């Protein structure tokens, strides 16, 4: 009876011990899964970069940026000049014989820059030389009728002159000499030697500063650099000439470099032979 009751009790305790073992096994599996989860999880896909926001639509009537000045020679990087800002002016010494040269260059620039107003004017002497030059100019014209008419002109004007002045008028050579002297004085005072070119009032070239006359191609490229708008067809010959000069200068520089290298090589050979 005792053995039977003991066996009965052991048999009744078996489900409880089996249940405890199952719980322990489940807890172990859960712990292993928790620890190994990050290692077994698949790698996350890289995040896509954010797309840039679309540009805001242009508002009707909003001001647009000024276009750059373009030409067959490239862009100047400046807004195109218009109106008075694009006016080209030659101020030259007429008594020096510079007016014909300035007129020819003005015609060429007018063809290349049809939107610019190109003018030629006489250089005015500085004060007080300008006033003295004007006095000589008008005085020379006053001597001309006295040289031609003399006493008749004074009589027609009904002017009473001192006897000494009347004696001078009787000799026309005095009036002729005065006319010649005043004319030469006017010409000398106006001989400023100026040959200045301006664009919109800003100096582009000055003969006094450089000591030489400007070339037409030089003026064309300088005006382009400052934003003047040119006709591409009329501009093309100047651009081709500039490219040819650049290539020629590059070739000459390369020849000089080769000659210097050959000279250095010869010097080294002479030193080695010595």
Secondary structure, DSSP 8 states (H G I E B T S, - for coil): -HHHHHHHHHHHHHHHHHHHHHHHHHHHHHHHHHHHHHHHS------------------TT------EEEETTEEEEEE---GGGG-EEEEE-TTTT-HHHHHHHHHHHHHH-TTS-EEEEE----TTHHHHHHHHHHHHHHHHHHHHTTHHHHHHHT----HHHHHHHHSHHHHHHHHHHHHHHHHHHT----EEEEETTEEEEEHHHHSS---HHHHHHHHHHTT----HHHHHHHHHHHHHHHHHHHHHHHHHHHHHHHHHHHHHHHHHH-
